[in-house]
Amino acid sequence: MGWYHATQLLNKDSNILARLDYVVEPWYMSDEGNGSPGFTEFIEFKESLEKSNGVTFYATVDEVPRSENAQETRLAIISARTADNPKLFEACLNIGCQSIFLEKPGAPSVSELNAMMESAKTKGVSVFMGFNKNVSKFATKAREYANNHPGTNVTFVHNNNYDSTEESLGECFERNAEGMLKNMAIHELALLVTFYGVSVETIDSVEADMEYSSCKTLKGPSGKDFTDFDKLKFTITTKNGTIISVAADRCGGDDSVGIVTDSEGKELARFTMPDEEDATTIANAEKRIAGANQYFYVQDPDYAMLKREWQKLSWKELFPKVWRRLT
């Protein structure tokens, strides 16, 4: 994910008004990571960016020099293993980052997220979470359709394209050890929180779809056992009567879907990502950035839009007088 962020920042067509100066890669620039799978590709990427774009690579955030230019805004994107995020976050604060784009779920626990939030507040740093489905067409269309048809319910479906094998899912479970809810379905949870008023205080009931859902214990590449869902579906009812459902399937394909049904469960409308309009965008992304997982191409416009909005909001908060003149 960090690699894809970097390529979009370097792509002028993404219209992200920011310059990529530094990349921190703790694993491949360590003795343990030297020679590991993907190391050769990383070195090629590193040397290409150093030569063509003047990007400097470091093994730790602490090595990144503090900005000496008061006219510049230093932004940081943290896209790493969830367990590493709290330390990386504090290190970014310590080198003078003024705004941080933090990839979900941000930290392994709520207590760690709260501690990070307090540290950012103390230093006056804005933090934005990277929930791209909040700006996705399919989710927007599903919400608008439901709003225009009172009495309907929405189900958000999130599919991944892992092979339905113990080896493939075991690797997925270990790499995403925070679990499906915090790693995959967290995008749908963000939709529920942002647009449907779902919170701990507003939830009246949660009903699991036991027939759809599947939980397994599998061995990861390390040989350790990991227990997680490979399929999960549930419906939340809030205290004000809002009913909203989420389904996630690690082996369901490459798409995400918003399904609108009536009170009897009859499907009235379905909105999909990608749709026919996205075909050209996906093809162009594949040509521009070869070798990525399919979901990067599918969500390429949304990833770029999130970074553009983050950049704009950062400017607005840090330089309000300049922002007012520009707008």
MOSULSUL-V322921 format. One record per backbone hydrogen bond with DSSP energy under -1.0 kcal/mol. NH is the residue of the N-H (numbers start at 1). CO is the residue of the C=O. Records with the same first field share a line. If there is no record, write none. Layout:
NH: CO, CO
//
This chain:
5: 1
6: 2
7: 3
8: 4
9: 5
10: 6
14: 11
15: 12
18: 16
23: 56
25: 58
29: 25
30: 27
34: 30
36: 33
39: 36
42: 38
43: 39
44: 40
45: 41
46: 42
47: 43
48: 44
49: 45
50: 46
51: 47
52: 48
53: 49
55: 49
56: 21
58: 23
64: 61
72: 69
76: 99
78: 101
84: 81
88: 84
89: 85
90: 86
91: 87
92: 88
93: 89
94: 90
96: 93
97: 92
98: 74
99: 74
100: 126
101: 76
102: 128
103: 78
106: 103
113: 109
114: 110
115: 111
116: 112
117: 113
118: 114
119: 115
120: 116
121: 117
122: 118
123: 119
124: 121
125: 120
126: 98
128: 100
130: 102
131: 129
132: 130
134: 131
135: 132
140: 136
141: 137
142: 138
143: 139
144: 140
145: 141
146: 142
147: 143
148: 144
149: 146
152: 149
153: 261
155: 259
156: 245
157: 257
158: 247
159: 255
160: 249
162: 250
165: 163
169: 165
170: 166
171: 167
172: 168
173: 169
174: 170
175: 171
176: 172
179: 176
183: 179
184: 180
185: 180
187: 184
189: 185
190: 186
191: 187
192: 188
193: 189
194: 190
195: 191
196: 192
198: 192
203: 199
204: 237
205: 237
207: 235
209: 233
210: 208
213: 209
214: 231
216: 228
218: 226
220: 224
223: 220
226: 218
228: 216
230: 214
231: 214
232: 248
234: 246
235: 207
236: 244
237: 205
238: 242
239: 202
241: 238
244: 236
245: 154
246: 234
247: 156
248: 232
249: 158
250: 230
252: 249
253: 160
256: 273
257: 157
258: 271
259: 155
260: 269
261: 153
262: 266
265: 262
268: 260
269: 260
271: 258
273: 256
278: 275
279: 276
282: 278
283: 279
284: 280
285: 281
286: 282
287: 283
288: 284
289: 285
296: 293
298: 294
299: 295
303: 299
304: 300
305: 301
306: 302
307: 303
308: 304
309: 305
310: 306
311: 307
312: 308
313: 309
314: 310
315: 311
316: 312
317: 313
318: 314
319: 315
323: 319
324: 320
325: 321
326: 322
327: 323
//
